[in-house]
């Protein structure tokens, strides 16, 4: 600790006013405050302050994503070995699967952080502001919503696009309209559709290995277009009826983007976010209700196999849970009022399932729905706040 | 008709160093001072000069904007010094006290027999008037107004706050006299608000001519602003006056004895005080003698008032006009290595991101560190958790930031005071100084509308 302090103190003069590297002070500041919570004391207002700051908040969200990340790494390996017919059992070859998954997933994580933070630092230096911590979370979210097979350069391009267009042009963290991580995914989805959908991208295959005969790389969402249950895994074997499907998608050993397959891991993340008070329970609950009610309405209609999918199954497959726990709850792009959060969450879930079922070209409707509700959130808030204003105006006329 | 209000939003911050319920006669201070900065928005015009003899109740200065409002000496003695700052701004009027207190004599009378005008005049002349503040704007009340009601909060819910039941103990007659005088100032109701979980003193429960309301719930339930909002909400153009029990006692004494009584019970609190207790002293009294041999070593923060809304003062400063609490906390000017990632058993947080949630009843010794740096608003819903009014706090704060007066009015600026936002400021992840922003907004609206 002393060592770091001395090191920082020895280089600090270079970055301060009049120093050679004065321009790069925000970068230095980011490192310094990363190592040491600064000794600033309250000058005005309350003399005591809550222990929480944005760094603590963001690191808590990152911790909540760790179960998804770890499961995603294992699952990437599992799907790979499944496709080549090795270690077919869930418990078999744990280390091999984990290692293979790490080799696929960790580079994506690293690229995402490096690309995003570079843009953040450049903007901080141009704006002469402190580096904001928001990207700590976005940088982890982006890899988790990518297919394991995504080329690394695409991750970099998408991340830079998301940070630049999704966030910095609006003024940086706290000012953005869209969720940056979803912006990155949407960018790739529309710019390189073949790399973000279909049956080639979800399972990591290598040139040296040959897939098993019955190999299918489709996600459950793609299979649901033809059948409401009885899905098969990458090796073409059935998960075993409705309850088997349910178990597979709840635990998450199904094809999909890296971090979103496991409803269980998402629920662990949700528990952390809700218990610490970082995530909004209103958004999560209302989105769940929205999704369930749309799925239930489709069940009543039942015009095609996708509409007949059990509501619970709809919720736990695809990116619904991940979107609900980590994407929709982003406080900056979500509704800010408590009433608004109920409306916002409900429609994110409702529309998410609707898009997924009505338009098989966008099997992941959740991404579209959340982005759409991001855009709508300020409007919802406007009407909620206006209702409060009208209530107050009414009181004046009664009084006078 | 008594009302029972349940406040659900808010939090009690548990700190070490609550004052033990023991009254100590403070050693008579050897210096007094009145600081115009205690009175927000007042432009002082001096009525005395260095060397003048004053009695307790002799006017020292008046408000240039409202010359009926006079500020009088708490003690008899000699004006020792007029302390001035930049642009000759008056920082303090210092008084060297006599051994024996001599008082200016005012009319001794039962307020019930006096007219509103007579009471008003006596309050203004004696210097008791500034004890009455008003909403909106949280400034000294304007004697030309007629308030629709008057609010007295008989409990203070802020951290380490003094027990107002203990303070008024055994002074029921004086308190009643004060209430009688105040009741004449309004055609509306005088609301006296007690907390359900504290054993309200007889002085409050047996008070006549007031509406006794019961409030339950955590801080900020003791803030008059919150109480007004729930009991008798204000619209644009409404005016409510407020004062605290020690103000009522001083007004009671004024009519009982005909003197301006500046004596006051002050709670010395905080984790760095060796023996936190109640002291009988005066407002304007030097605090040095109370602190001597009674505070720990080290870098300390002296606060006149409570840790959330108090004013930072130096050790050689004086008891503030409105304050009945002195708090001493450790300064937090040391960097903490990887502090944002540490488990944080010793950090109190409104969130559960620190492991201090394992010990909900622990009392904390918090220092003055900001625990982070200022950022743009990211988190939402935090202020709402500790802001028990039907107002959107973040939207109101943002409307102030952009200086949109109409929006501020619509969002309820007339109902709030900076102190109501103190917990929001405490819990703010983005470390935004909300209280000073709200004060700016109030000043702007006041300037533009009056």
Interface residues (C-beta under 8 A of the other chain):
Chain A: X1 X4 X5 X33 X35 X36 X37 X38 X39 X40 X41 X42 X44 X45 X46 X47 X48 X49 X50 X51 X52 X53 X54 X55 X56 X57 X59 X60 X130 X132 X133 X134 X171 X172 X173 X174 X175 X275 X276 X277 X278 X280 X331 X332 X334 X336 X337 X338 X341 X385 X388 X389 X391 X392 X393 X395 X396 X399 X400
Chain B: X13 X15 X159 X233 X235 X236 X237 X238 X301 X303 X307 X308 X309 X310 X312 X327 X329 X331 X332 X333 X334 X335 X336 X337 X338 X339 X340 X341 X344 X347 X348 X349 X350 X351 X352 X353 X354 X356 X366 X367 X368 X369 X370 X371 X372 X373 X375 X376 X377 X378 X379 X380 X381 X384 X390 X391 X392 X394 X395 X410 X411 X412 X422 X425 X426 X427 X428 X429 X430 X431 X433 X434 X435 X436
